[in-house]
């Protein structure tokens, strides 16, 4: 596949997820991403069972090269400056003020290279009363109003992956690519700034729009009821998800699948608004029916009648489907010292071509000699 960012060099001083995720997205498109890490320990996400190659680290650091520099010292600062002179993009996700202490603040680096696009990611913003607050994924989800929408009100426990971290990384890459496009016209770089709070508020836009436009404060069941989304347990204990949306044909197909021909004549099923208003009753009526057959039975019936559905897969099952295999979603490569690395490929295709080549995440300082002329 064409490496659409093959001539772009990125310096990433990212730790944990937000900065590394932004760097990985650019690396997946072919950018040369050099991850700059602290000597000895590297990105804190590396640490795992006495080693420095954790699954967490592997997730967001493929297709990169790693070097170690202490930019607080003159030698490390000079090496960094030499790299900045030829770089297109610099990414960091430190708490505001930390970059200055590390000699990698935007003013200094952009003075060295006016074409540099400098991306600074923070938790709550570069300024303001909360700018120095520590922020991690759950904090950002909660502060933005998003976490409330995915909590079970009867048992409020944090669930799911680090959405705020990953989403902020996506927005960072989005901003960087916009600045890169502008630079092609103006020749000047930009300071791109965003926070986890801003990213998650924007991602949670539907919630705010309903509040502004309809004075409606959404809850965890607001979207599922409107979209008519359900999860049911089948006879074999496996789960199936349905997203029925608006077209009546899906409900007509479901009525046939569950062998309840007059289902849509019952008041709670009569039309979309009735199903929304009676969401819990719909669940109560359908749940026992879905418990009567196995998952495979339901999938066969629903597929035949074009009802939107899917088994609720785990990671192994999701990649084992015929469609996932057809799309070559799983890719792998061999690291010279860490062995086989498996991951999910970049989802984009260009002119019908998928990029199936992958470079495993680097070990700490793996490319010191290649880039800096220093031993690992």
C-alpha positions, -999 to 999 in steps of 0.1 A, spaced: 0 0 0 11 36 -7 27 51 24 9 85 21 31 101 48 63 85 38 82 118 36 71 130 70 93 128 101 77 128 135 94 132 169 72 118 196 79 123 233 47 106 242 40 85 273 11 62 282 -16 65 254 -26 100 241 7 110 226 18 75 215 -16 69 199 -13 100 178 22 90 168 10 55 159 -18 68 136 8 88 117 32 59 116 5 36 102 3 60 73 40 57 66 55 86 86 89 80 101 80 83 138 110 85 162 100 79 198 122 98 222 124 81 256 141 86 289 172 64 293 168 34 315 131 34 319 115 48 287 78 53 284 62 43 317 38 22 298 67 -2 290 70 -16 325 55 -51 328 66 -80 350 101 -68 354 105 -60 317 100 -31 293 77 -45 266 42 -46 281 11 -54 260 -1 -18 269 31 -4 253 28 -27 223 -7 -15 215 3 21 206 39 19 195 41 -2 164 58 11 132 81 34 153 118 37 161 130 43 196 159 64 209 169 75 244 178 111 252 179 131 284 170 165 271 177 181 305 214 176 298 234 196 272 244 166 252 208 153 249 195 187 241 220 191 213 211 158 198 174 166 200 180 200 184 197 183 155 167 161 150 142 190 153 160 208 125 148 182 100 115 172 116 80 179 104 61 172 136 68 171 173 43 154 198 42 155 235 16 149 262 32 163 293 14 182 320 16 220 312 50 233 322 68 200 320 80 205 284 98 237 295 117 218 322 127 192 296 138 219 271 112 208 246 87 236 248 70 249 217 87 283 217 122 269 218 116 241 192 96 262 168 124 289 169 148 262 157 124 251 129 96 275 119 81 247 97 77 224 127 41 214 136 42 211 174 14 192 191 9 195 228 -17 173 245 -28 179 281 -55 167 304 -75 198 311 -59 225 288 -27 246 288 -43 273 310 -71 277 334 -79 267 370 -77 229 363 -47 230 340 -24 214 366 -48 187 376 -36 151 368 -58 135 342 -61 100 331 -87 82 310 -115 78 336 -110 113 349 -115 127 314 -145 105 307 -161 117 339 -153 154 335 -167 155 300 -200 139 309 -193 108 289 -187 83 317 -223 89 331 -236 76 298 -219 42 300 -224 34 337 -250 10 350 -270 33 374 -277 3 397 -240 -7 399 -218 22 388 -185 6 380 -160 17 354 -161 -6 324 -145 -9 290 -113 2 274 -94 36 277 -116 55 253 -107 90 263 -70 83 259 -73 67 225 -99 92 212 -77 122 223 -49 106 202 -72 104 172 -81 141 176 -44 150 179 -36 132 147 -66 150 130 -53 184 141 -17 176 130 -28 165 95 -48 197 91 -18 218 101 4 197 77 -19 204 48 -19 241 56 19 241 58 21 228 22 5 261 12 21 286 37 54 270 46 48 277 82 42 253 111 16 255 138 12 249 175 -16 224 178 -30 221 213 -58 200 227 -68 184 260 -85 152 269 -114 173 283 -119 191 250 -116 159 230 -141 140 250 -166 168 251 -165 169 213 -168 131 211 -198 134 235 -214 159 211 -247 142 208 -252 145 246 -246 182 245 -267 188 214 -297 172 230 -292 194 261 -289 226 240 -316 218 215 -342 199 235 -332 206 272 -328 169 275 -301 154 298 -293 120 284 -287 89 304 -271 55 298 -303 42 281 -312 72 260 -293 63 229 -301 25 230 -338 33 233 -338 58 204 -316 36 182 -336 5 193 -305 -14 203 -306 -46 224 -284 -74 237 -301 -107 245 -289 -140 261 -294 -171 239 -301 -207 250 -264 -216 251 -255 -186 273 -240 -166 244 -250 -130 237 -264 -115 205 -267 -78 197 -294 -62 176 -295 -26 163 -330 -22 147 -328 15 139 -358 31 120 -368 12 89 -400 -9 95 -386 -37 74 -362 -47 102 -390 -51 127 -411 -70 102 -382 -93 97 -377 -98 134 -414 -106 138 -409 -135 113 -376 -146 129 -392 -149 164 -423 -165 150 -446 -139 164 -465 -127 133 -487 -102 150 -459 -87 172 -462 -53 156 -499 -51 164 -491 -50 202 -491 -15 216 -455 -15 227 -443 -26 193 -467 -7 171 -443 20 158 -409 35 165 -421 60 191 -440 32 209 -409 10 210 -388 39 223 -413 48 250 -417 12 260 -381 1 257 -381 -20 289 -413 -37 279 -399 -46 245 -368 -61 263 -390 -80 287 -411 -95 258 -382 -105 236 -357 -117 262 -374 -150 269 -379 -157 232 -341 -153 226 -334 -177 254 -353 -204 235 -327 -209 208 -289 -210 204 -268 -182 191 -261 -199 158 -298 -206 153 -306 -169 158 -278 -158 135 -291 -180 107 -326 -168 111 -318 -131 114 -293 -132 85 -319 -148 63 -344 -120 71 -319 -92 69 -322 -81 105 -291 -61 117 -274 -83 143 -241 -97 155 -228 -122 181 -212 -103 209 -176 -114 202 -145 -115 223 -111 -106 208 -105 -141 195 -139 -146 180 -139 -112 163 -108 -120 143 -119 -156 135 -149 -147 114 -148 -153 77 -152 -115 71 -123 -106 94 -102 -131 76 -113 -118 42 -103 -83 53 -69 -95 66 -75 -77 99 -49 -97 118 -13 -90 108 20 -101 123 58 -97 121 89 -109 139 109 -87 162 146 -96 162 147 -100 200 111 -100 213 97 -127 189 63 -127 171 42 -96 173 5 -97 163 -19 -68 159 -48 -54 139 -38 -36 108 -46 0 99 -83 1 88 -76 23 57 -72 12 21 -59 34 -6 -70 26 -42 -81 -8 -30 -47 -16 -14 -44 -27 22 -11 -23 41 -4 -56 56 32 -49 65 39 -41 101 70 -32 122 69 -45 158 72 -19 186 108 -11 193 127 -21 224 140 8 244 167 27 225 167 1 197 176 27 171 202 48 190 230 37 168 210 41 136 197 76 144 222 91 169 253 71 162 253 59 198 252 23 211 220 10 225 
